[in-house]
């Protein structure tokens, strides 16, 4: 019997969401890359710095959508 030669990759989502690493909410919860809708996550690097990424499961890739030292205005409540 033949086994899959590709090693099992761990799930890139955090095992437990934290206030510093979590999925974005509302209209920011998803994004699109190359026609593929993906979950959008945030890592809070510093008190203001953020990294947002799309989790592309089909390509086993994370696409960086935002990286900055200031708080992203898109998350401000209006």
C-alpha positions as CSV (number, residue, x, y, z in Angstrom):
1,X,0.0,0.0,0.0
2,X,1.3,3.4,-0.9
3,X,1.2,6.4,1.4
4,X,1.0,10.1,0.5
5,X,4.6,11.3,0.1
6,X,3.7,14.8,1.3
7,X,4.3,15.3,5.0
8,X,1.3,16.3,7.1
9,X,1.5,20.1,7.6
10,X,0.2,21.5,10.8
11,X,-2.9,23.7,10.7
12,X,-1.6,27.3,10.5
13,X,-4.5,28.6,12.7
14,X,-3.5,29.1,16.3
15,X,-4.7,26.2,18.5
16,X,-6.3,28.7,20.8
17,X,-7.1,32.3,19.7
18,X,-5.7,35.0,21.9
19,X,-6.2,38.7,22.0
20,X,-2.9,39.1,20.1
21,X,-3.6,36.4,17.5
22,X,-7.1,36.0,16.2
23,X,-9.4,35.9,13.2
24,X,-10.8,39.3,12.1
25,X,-14.5,39.9,12.4
26,X,-17.4,41.3,10.4
27,X,-16.6,42.5,6.9
28,X,-12.8,41.9,7.6
29,X,-13.3,38.2,8.4
30,X,-12.6,37.2,4.8
31,X,-10.5,38.4,2.0
32,X,-9.9,37.3,-1.6
33,X,-6.6,36.4,-3.3
34,X,-6.5,35.2,-6.9
35,X,-10.2,34.6,-6.8
36,X,-10.1,32.4,-3.7
37,X,-12.0,33.6,-0.6
38,X,-9.9,33.0,2.5
39,X,-10.1,33.6,6.3
40,X,-8.4,36.7,7.4
41,X,-6.3,36.7,10.6
42,X,-4.5,39.3,12.7
43,X,-1.3,39.1,14.8
44,X,-0.8,42.0,17.1
45,X,3.0,42.5,17.1
46,X,3.2,45.5,19.3
47,X,0.6,47.8,21.0
48,X,-0.1,49.4,17.6
49,X,1.7,47.1,15.1
50,X,-0.4,44.5,13.2
51,X,0.1,41.8,10.6
52,X,-3.0,40.7,8.7
53,X,-2.9,37.6,6.6
54,X,-5.2,35.5,4.4
55,X,-5.2,31.8,5.2
56,X,-5.2,30.0,1.8
57,X,-5.9,26.3,2.8
58,X,-6.0,25.1,-0.8
59,X,-2.5,26.4,-1.6
60,X,-1.2,25.8,2.0
61,X,-0.1,29.5,2.0
62,X,-0.5,32.6,4.1
63,X,-0.8,35.8,2.1
64,X,0.2,39.0,4.0
65,X,-2.4,41.7,3.3
66,X,-1.2,44.3,5.8
67,X,1.8,44.9,8.0
68,X,2.3,48.2,9.8
69,X,3.5,49.9,12.9
70,X,0.3,51.8,13.4
71,X,-3.2,50.6,14.2
72,X,-5.1,49.9,11.0
73,X,-7.9,52.3,10.4
74,X,-10.1,49.6,8.8
75,X,-10.8,48.2,12.3
76,X,-12.0,51.6,13.8
77,X,-15.7,51.7,14.6
78,X,-17.6,54.3,12.8
